[in-house]
Amino acid sequence: MLKLTPAKKEALKRLSTKDGIISALAIDQRGSLKKMIASDVQGDPEKEIVNFKVAVSEELTPFASSILLDPEYGLPAAKARDDDAGLLLAYEKTGYDATTPGRLPDILEDWSVRRIKENGADAVKFLLYYDTDEDDHINHLKHVFIERLGSECVAEDIPFFLELVAYDANNDDVNGAAYAKVKPHKVIEMMKEFSKEQYHVDVLKVEVPVNMKYVEGFGDGEVVYTKAEAATFFKEQAEATDLPFIFLSAGVTAKLFQDTLVFAKESGSTFNGVLCGRATWKNGVKPFAADGEQAGRQWLQTQGKQNIDELNAVLVKTATPWLGKVTD
């Protein structure tokens, strides 16, 4: 069971629904979002990425328990969020250096946990790419790095959300069937590792343990897992940690993400909510960039709101309150 200080517990409550479910909106994307906007926008992509985040925050945070943003482009959006919505700020540099092996992590060099907290954040989020089977030295460097971040969050008495994204150092095709076969092992083992007390992680933000398009009955092509096998992996994932954990949407469609949460619940997963990004707002980028802010906001007010309302309806039936996983 996770031991929380009073300040951390109150911060987690600000990020959650009154029932203790994290129903958070993620728009901390930087490089990928800029590319999406730049392909259609007539003006300055740097300015429009800020404006899009503000629009998403204003239009959708009334329906979310909290929002995840980045300090580089997202501070105006943080100020524009609904008064009742909590705030997470990302601490990592976007992307990774592809010229060196290991997808090594790095922080925003002109930020600290203290500065993130001073800017009104209720929690710090950090993204780590991790392959449990990679070279021991590379993984040692990542372990030390996360220990350092966890200690920094302890010092500032602020919750630490660690986002874990698995990969295979020997196979770049994370969408292929070959990777799908090893994904459960990689996701579950990395959750076990970073649930250790030395990292001071308070909430894990993780992928589901399988690629759903390869699950029997969910995809149109090759089947890698039967429904029973996939269900077993969801149960094993939940049993791999005593920490609260939430699912990321990984860019799948809104419908598939909702169906995945239902499947997770039926499989015995005790996930505690979501930090859902592109599945909610991705299709609003094109009208915003190509047709202007008013068109983008119109999409957010209609389809975007529908996406988040439908997700919230699913969460009420599927997610487990994190309150049962913590102690004072």
C-alpha positions in Angstrom: 0.0 0.0 0.0 1.3 3.5 -0.9 2.1 5.8 2.1 1.2 9.4 1.2 1.9 12.6 3.1 -1.1 14.8 3.7 0.0 17.2 1.0 0.4 14.5 -1.6 -2.9 13.0 -0.7 -4.7 16.4 -1.1 -2.9 17.0 -4.4 -4.1 13.6 -5.7 -7.6 14.5 -4.6 -7.4 17.7 -6.7 -6.5 15.6 -9.7 -9.3 13.2 -9.3 -13.1 13.0 -9.3 -14.9 13.1 -5.9 -14.9 9.3 -6.1 -11.1 9.0 -6.4 -10.9 8.3 -10.1 -8.3 10.1 -12.2 -10.1 11.3 -15.3 -7.4 13.4 -16.8 -6.8 15.0 -20.2 -3.3 14.8 -21.6 -2.0 17.5 -24.0 1.7 17.6 -23.1 2.7 16.6 -26.7 5.1 19.0 -28.2 7.1 17.8 -31.2 4.3 15.5 -32.5 1.6 18.1 -32.0 3.7 20.7 -33.8 4.1 18.5 -36.8 0.3 17.8 -36.9 -0.4 21.6 -36.7 2.4 22.6 -39.1 1.0 20.4 -42.0 -2.2 22.5 -42.2 -1.7 25.9 -40.4 -1.2 29.1 -42.4 0.5 31.0 -39.5 3.3 30.4 -37.1 3.2 26.7 -35.7 4.9 27.8 -32.5 2.1 30.3 -31.8 -0.7 27.9 -32.9 0.5 25.1 -30.7 0.0 27.4 -27.7 -3.4 28.5 -28.9 -4.6 25.0 -29.6 -3.6 23.9 -26.0 -5.5 26.9 -24.6 -8.6 26.0 -26.7 -8.5 22.4 -25.5 -8.0 23.4 -21.9 -10.9 26.0 -22.0 -13.3 23.7 -23.8 -12.6 20.3 -22.2 -11.3 20.8 -18.6 -14.9 21.4 -17.4 -15.5 17.7 -18.1 -12.1 16.3 -16.8 -10.8 15.9 -13.3 -7.4 17.4 -14.4 -5.2 18.2 -17.3 -1.6 17.3 -18.1 0.4 20.1 -19.9 4.0 21.0 -20.6 5.9 24.1 -19.3 7.2 24.9 -22.8 3.9 25.6 -24.5 1.2 24.8 -22.0 1.4 27.4 -19.2 -1.2 29.7 -20.9 -3.5 26.7 -21.2 -2.9 25.9 -17.5 -4.2 29.3 -16.6 -7.2 28.9 -18.9 -8.3 25.6 -17.3 -11.5 25.2 -15.4 -11.3 26.2 -11.7 -12.1 22.7 -10.5 -9.5 20.9 -12.8 -6.2 19.8 -11.3 -2.9 20.4 -13.1 0.0 18.1 -13.9 3.1 19.4 -15.6 5.6 17.4 -17.6 9.3 17.5 -16.6 10.9 15.6 -19.5 12.3 16.9 -22.7 10.2 15.8 -25.6 11.4 12.8 -27.7 14.8 11.3 -27.2 18.3 11.3 -28.8 18.1 8.7 -31.5 21.9 9.0 -32.2 22.8 7.2 -28.9 21.5 3.8 -27.8 19.0 3.4 -25.0 16.5 6.3 -25.4 18.0 7.9 -22.4 15.9 10.3 -20.4 16.5 14.0 -19.9 14.7 16.8 -18.0 13.9 20.3 -19.2 17.1 22.0 -18.3 15.5 25.3 -17.2 12.9 23.7 -14.9 13.0 21.9 -11.6 10.3 20.2 -9.4 10.3 23.4 -7.3 9.6 25.6 -10.3 6.9 23.3 -11.5 5.2 23.4 -8.1 5.5 27.2 -8.1 3.7 27.3 -11.4 0.6 25.7 -9.7 1.1 22.1 -10.5 -0.5 19.5 -8.3 1.8 16.8 -9.6 5.0 16.2 -11.7 4.9 13.8 -14.6 7.9 12.3 -16.3 8.0 10.0 -19.3 10.5 7.2 -19.4 11.1 4.8 -22.3 12.2 1.4 -20.9 13.1 -2.0 -22.3 13.5 -4.5 -19.4 15.7 -6.7 -21.6 18.1 -4.0 -22.6 21.8 -3.7 -21.6 22.2 -3.6 -17.8 24.3 -0.4 -17.9 21.6 1.5 -19.8 18.9 0.4 -17.5 21.1 1.2 -14.5 21.4 4.8 -15.7 17.6 5.0 -16.0 17.1 3.5 -12.5 19.5 6.2 -11.0 17.8 8.9 -13.0 14.3 8.0 -11.7 15.6 7.7 -8.1 16.9 11.3 -8.4 13.5 12.6 -9.7 11.6 10.7 -7.0 13.8 12.2 -4.3 13.3 15.7 -5.8 9.5 15.2 -5.6 9.8 13.9 -2.0 11.7 17.1 -1.1 9.0 19.3 -2.5 6.2 17.1 -1.2 4.5 16.8 -4.5 3.1 13.6 -6.2 5.3 11.9 -8.8 3.6 10.4 -11.8 5.9 8.2 -13.8 4.8 7.5 -17.4 6.3 4.2 -18.7 6.5 3.4 -22.4 7.9 0.0 -23.3 10.0 -0.7 -26.4 12.3 -3.4 -27.8 15.8 -2.2 -28.4 16.1 -4.9 -31.2 12.9 -4.2 -33.0 11.7 -0.7 -33.9 8.3 -1.9 -35.1 6.2 -1.5 -32.0 3.0 -1.9 -34.0 3.9 -5.3 -35.5 2.9 -8.8 -34.4 6.5 -9.7 -33.3 6.5 -6.9 -30.8 2.9 -7.7 -29.7 4.1 -11.1 -28.6 6.7 -9.7 -26.2 4.8 -6.6 -25.1 3.1 -8.1 -22.1 6.4 -9.3 -20.6 8.0 -5.9 -21.2 5.1 -3.8 -19.8 4.6 -6.0 -16.7 8.3 -6.3 -15.8 8.9 -2.5 -16.0 5.9 -1.9 -13.8 7.4 -4.3 -11.2 10.7 -2.5 -11.3 9.4 1.1 -10.9 7.0 0.1 -8.2 10.0 -0.4 -5.9 10.1 2.1 -2.9 13.5 3.5 -4.0 11.9 5.4 -6.8 9.3 7.2 -4.7 6.7 7.0 -7.5 3.1 7.8 -6.4 1.2 6.9 -9.6 2.2 4.9 -12.7 0.9 6.0 -16.0 1.2 2.9 -18.3 0.2 1.2 -21.5 -2.3 -1.6 -21.5 -0.3 -4.8 -21.5 -1.3 -6.0 -25.0 -1.8 -4.5 -28.5 -5.6 -4.7 -28.7 -5.6 -4.9 -32.5 -4.1 -8.4 -32.1 -6.6 -9.6 -29.5 -9.2 -12.1 -30.8 -12.4 -10.3 -31.7 -10.8 -6.8 -31.6 -8.8 -6.6 -34.8 -9.3 -7.6 -38.4 -6.0 -9.4 -39.1 -3.6 -11.7 -37.3 -4.5 -12.9 -33.8 -1.6 -12.9 -31.3 -3.7 -13.3 -28.2 -6.9 -15.1 -27.5 -9.3 -13.2 -25.3 -8.5 -15.4 -22.4 -4.8 -14.8 -22.9 -5.2 -11.1 -23.1 -7.4 -11.1 -20.0 -4.7 -13.0 -18.1 -2.1 -10.3 -19.0 -4.4 -7.5 -17.8 -4.8 -9.3 -14.5 -1.1 -9.9 -14.2 -0.4 -6.3 -14.9 -2.7 -5.2 -12.0 -1.0 -7.7 -9.7 2.5 -6.4 -10.7 2.1 -3.2 -8.6 0.7 -2.0 -5.3 0.7 1.6 -6.6 -2.2 3.4 -8.1 -1.9 3.1 -11.9 -3.7 4.8 -14.8 -3.8 4.0 -18.5 -2.6 6.2 -21.4 -4.5 6.1 -24.7 -1.4 5.6 -26.9 -3.1 7.4 -29.8 -5.8 4.7 -30.5 -9.3 5.8 -31.5 -11.7 6.9 -28.8 -13.9 3.9 -29.3 -11.1 1.3 -29.1 -9.8 3.0 -25.9 -13.3 2.8 -24.3 -13.7 -0.8 -25.4 -10.2 -1.6 -23.9 -11.2 -0.2 -20.5 -14.3 -2.3 -20.5 -12.1 -5.4 -21.3 -9.6 -4.4 -18.6 -12.3 -4.3 -16.0 -13.8 -7.6 -17.1 -10.3 -9.1 -16.9 -9.9 -8.1 -13.2 -7.7 -5.0 -13.7 -7.8 -2.5 -10.8 -6.7 0.5 -12.8 -7.5 3.9 -11.2 -8.3 6.1 -14.2 -6.8 7.5 -17.3 -4.6 10.2 -18.7 -6.1 10.3 -22.1 -4.6 12.5 -24.9 -5.0 12.0 -28.6 -8.0 9.7 -28.4 -9.9 12.7 -27.1 -8.6 15.7 -29.2 -6.6 14.4 -32.1 -9.2 14.9 -34.8 -9.7 18.5 -33.7 -6.2 19.5 -34.8 -7.0 19.6 -38.5 -10.0 21.9 -38.4 -8.2 24.2 -35.9 -5.1 24.4 -38.1 -6.7 24.5 -41.5 -9.9 26.4 -40.8 -9.1 28.6 -37.8 -9.6 28.7 -34.1 -13.4 29.0 -34.3 -13.7 25.8 -36.3 -11.4 24.0 -33.9 -13.4 25.2 -30.9 -16.6 24.1 -32.6 -15.1 20.6 -33.0 -14.0 20.5 -29.4 -17.4 21.7 -28.2 -19.1 18.9 -30.1 -17.1 15.8 -31.0 -14.3 16.5 -28.4 -16.9 16.9 -25.6 -18.7 13.8 -26.8 -15.4 11.8 -26.7 -14.7 12.9 -23.1 -18.3 12.4 -22.0 -18.3 8.9 -23.4 -15.0 8.1 -21.8 -16.2 9.4 -18.4 -19.3 7.2 -18.6 -17.0 4.2 -19.2 -14.7 5.1 -16.4 -17.5 5.3 -13.8 -18.2 1.6 -14.6 -14.7 0.3 -15.0 -12.1 2.3 -12.9 -11.2 1.6 -9.3 -10.8 4.5 -6.8 -7.2 4.9 -5.8 -8.2 5.7 -2.2 -8.1 2.0 -1.4 -4.5 1.7 -2.5 -3.0 4.4 -0.2 -2.5 5.1 3.5 -1.5 8.1 5.5 
